[in-house]
Amino acid sequence: MKQILWFRRDLRIQDSAILAKAKDEVLPIFIFDKNILDKLDADDKRVTFIYNSVLELKSKLQSINLDLAIFYSYPKEVFTKLSNQNFDEILCSVDFDSYAKKRDEEISKILPMKKCLDSFLTNPINCLKKDNTPYKVFTPYYNSLDMITSSKLQTYQTPKTLKKISFDYSFVPSLEDLGFKKQVLPDFLNKTAEEVIDDFLPKMRTYQKDRDFFNINATSNISVHLRFGLISVKKLFNQMRDIPNSEFFIRELFWREFYNYILYHFPKSEFENFNNKHIPWRNNEDEFKKWCEGNTGTPIIDAAMRHFNNTGTMHNRIRMIVSSYLCKNLLIDWKWGERYFASKLLDYEASSNIGSWQWAASTGADSVPYFRIFNPYTQSVKFDKEAVFIKSVIPELRDILPKDIHTEYGLTNNLLINYPTPIIDIKESRLRAIDTFKHAKTKDKL
Ligand SMILES: Cc1cc2nc3c(=O)[nH]c(=O)nc-3n(C[C@H](O)[C@H](O)[C@H](O)COP(=O)(O)OP(=O)(O)OC[C@H]3O[C@@H](n4cnc5c(N)ncnc54)[C@H](O)[C@@H]3O)c2cc1C
């Protein structure tokens, strides 16, 4: 047997489905895909992270007498060239987003492809309701899963008998060769997944209570490593289940599963409102630009977006606040926000991002009721009372009393600071959103 092991979002050698299922002679490869890279800005932080991770994977594969052939090309070109070298098949892990599905369809016409489920705990095909239709609500979906209560999940072992195919493994492009500039990454991304988890373990006891306080580091920060498969989600699940007070954390992991499940069963939800409602969005481009730049005049929104633009990271609570503000207060289509997040989020994962944006817009599966609209000022006083986070991002506000920062129009008459006037009134825009959503019709009744 001669196989190509195509690493994509599973950049590890431990508990690796493709390594475990491989036989005899293998050619492990990674493709820096021009279809994806050509669309990114030269300062995209994710490329620095993936680049480092690919080099790390190469050296780990070498440590088990294998290697990694690196390509900078279009997948179709790579496999067309490899197709005349007597390979039996390509082994890779399954990916459900629309680009990945289209790409894999094309490649499977060149060489047979065998896909393993390796990025998620559950196979969306297996968890259906008694009537064989997919769940649309999280809790019954979650409660239906045997694995929550079953014994440890079986992890994969790499066979010791694998032989690397003789090939020119020497090509290692620099980041500059790929058209990118090396970026400074947040500290936790210079750590291994295991180190990130070790940092988090002492916080598990207080995770449920503290996870919403965005001025403290109370969550795991594991989403980026999970996204690129630097840790297997099965290994993470097994490890966490052994730890006291981890139930709430594990439930969060299953939101990731749920959104992947929803995207698998309802692929149209990538482009359309899941609930089929027609919302007459205002889609004001100037307001959208101000939201993106962090110039809305509402401190928590501006701090969140400026921090995001600088770092590519955003705390979950803040994601909820800025998405609610965009879809409800500004009445801008969730797809605009989803795309903006996709362009910068270090942990960008199509299914979680689409599902969470539809949740915030009250158009998705099991989403927030349309009349529950976050008041950004109430949120900031509740979760960042001393305005530590806001002041750390917006130095102009350093000497301002937290109570003025957390009060709508609290900064408007302050002549000593140069800060934008709020672009909308929170109460009025809330009522406007409720009215709009209340009267929204389902598409077939338009
Ligand atoms: C508008 C919006 C967009 C989002 N986009 C993404 C995205 O592109 N990629 C992404 O991984 N997460 C996304 N999330 C979910 C969540 O914000 C991040 O997973 C979380 O902030 C990552 O930080 P953490 O690893 O410290 O999380 P922790 O609180 O430590 O949670 C552990 C893990 O559980 C999973 N998880 C937790 N909450 C959620 C959730 N609500 N939905 C799905 N999975 C969850 C993640 O894999 C996370 O790493 C989004 C949320 C919102 C509201």
The ligand as a MOL file (V3000), in Angstrom:
LIG
                    3D

  0  0  0     0  0            999 V3000
M  V30 BEGIN CTAB
M  V30 COUNTS 53 58 0 0 0
M  V30 BEGIN ATOM
M  V30 1 C -20.1280 35.8440 17.2650 0
M  V30 2 C -19.2660 34.6900 17.7220 0
M  V30 3 C -18.3630 34.1140 16.8390 0
M  V30 4 C -17.5780 33.0130 17.2360 0
M  V30 5 N -16.6890 32.4620 16.3420 0
M  V30 6 C -15.9390 31.3930 16.7170 0
M  V30 7 C -15.0160 30.8160 15.8150 0
M  V30 8 O -14.8640 31.2210 14.6530 0
M  V30 9 N -14.2480 29.7710 16.2660 0
M  V30 10 C -14.3770 29.2720 17.5380 0
M  V30 11 O -13.6490 28.3240 17.8960 0
M  V30 12 N -15.2760 29.7880 18.3840 0
M  V30 13 C -16.0560 30.8270 18.0320 0
M  V30 14 N -16.9400 31.3790 18.9280 0
M  V30 15 C -17.1340 30.7060 20.2370 0
M  V30 16 C -16.2580 31.2080 21.3950 0
M  V30 17 O -16.2590 32.6030 21.4560 0
M  V30 18 C -14.8140 30.7160 21.3180 0
M  V30 19 O -14.7780 29.3410 21.0850 0
M  V30 20 C -14.0980 30.9830 22.6540 0
M  V30 21 O -14.1170 32.3580 22.9390 0
M  V30 22 C -12.6630 30.4870 22.5710 0
M  V30 23 O -11.9790 30.7840 23.7640 0
M  V30 24 P -11.5440 29.6360 24.7700 0
M  V30 25 O -10.8530 28.5550 24.0220 0
M  V30 26 O -10.8290 30.2890 25.8910 0
M  V30 27 O -12.9750 29.1130 25.2400 0
M  V30 28 P -13.3910 28.2320 26.5070 0
M  V30 29 O -14.4460 28.9900 27.2400 0
M  V30 30 O -12.2310 27.7870 27.2770 0
M  V30 31 O -14.1450 26.9960 25.8360 0
M  V30 32 C -13.4610 25.7880 25.4870 0
M  V30 33 C -13.7440 25.4370 24.0600 0
M  V30 34 O -15.1350 25.1630 23.8790 0
M  V30 35 C -15.5270 25.6070 22.5770 0
M  V30 36 N -16.5390 26.6700 22.7210 0
M  V30 37 C -16.7440 27.4560 23.7900 0
M  V30 38 N -17.7890 28.2730 23.5810 0
M  V30 39 C -18.2380 28.0020 22.3350 0
M  V30 40 C -19.2930 28.5040 21.5260 0
M  V30 41 N -20.1460 29.4540 21.9630 0
M  V30 42 N -19.4510 27.9970 20.2960 0
M  V30 43 C -18.6320 27.0270 19.8290 0
M  V30 44 N -17.6190 26.5010 20.5530 0
M  V30 45 C -17.4380 26.9820 21.7870 0
M  V30 46 C -14.2860 26.1630 21.8980 0
M  V30 47 O -13.7230 25.1260 21.1290 0
M  V30 48 C -13.4120 26.5340 23.0780 0
M  V30 49 O -12.0360 26.5360 22.7620 0
M  V30 50 C -17.7300 32.4830 18.5400 0
M  V30 51 C -18.6520 33.0700 19.4190 0
M  V30 52 C -19.3980 34.1620 19.0170 0
M  V30 53 C -20.4020 34.7530 19.9780 0
M  V30 END ATOM
M  V30 BEGIN BOND
M  V30 1 1 1 2
M  V30 2 1 2 3
M  V30 3 2 2 52
M  V30 4 2 3 4
M  V30 5 1 4 5
M  V30 6 1 4 50
M  V30 7 2 5 6
M  V30 8 1 6 7
M  V30 9 1 6 13
M  V30 10 2 7 8
M  V30 11 1 7 9
M  V30 12 1 9 10
M  V30 13 2 10 11
M  V30 14 1 10 12
M  V30 15 2 12 13
M  V30 16 1 13 14
M  V30 17 1 14 15
M  V30 18 1 14 50
M  V30 19 1 15 16
M  V30 20 1 16 17
M  V30 21 1 16 18
M  V30 22 1 18 19
M  V30 23 1 18 20
M  V30 24 1 20 21
M  V30 25 1 20 22
M  V30 26 1 22 23
M  V30 27 1 23 24
M  V30 28 2 24 25
M  V30 29 1 24 26
M  V30 30 1 24 27
M  V30 31 1 27 28
M  V30 32 2 28 29
M  V30 33 1 28 30
M  V30 34 1 28 31
M  V30 35 1 31 32
M  V30 36 1 32 33
M  V30 37 1 33 34
M  V30 38 1 33 48
M  V30 39 1 34 35
M  V30 40 1 35 36
M  V30 41 1 35 46
M  V30 42 1 36 37
M  V30 43 1 36 45
M  V30 44 2 37 38
M  V30 45 1 38 39
M  V30 46 1 39 40
M  V30 47 2 39 45
M  V30 48 1 40 41
M  V30 49 2 40 42
M  V30 50 1 42 43
M  V30 51 2 43 44
M  V30 52 1 44 45
M  V30 53 1 46 47
M  V30 54 1 46 48
M  V30 55 1 48 49
M  V30 56 2 50 51
M  V30 57 1 51 52
M  V30 58 1 52 53
M  V30 END BOND
M  V30 END CTAB
M  END
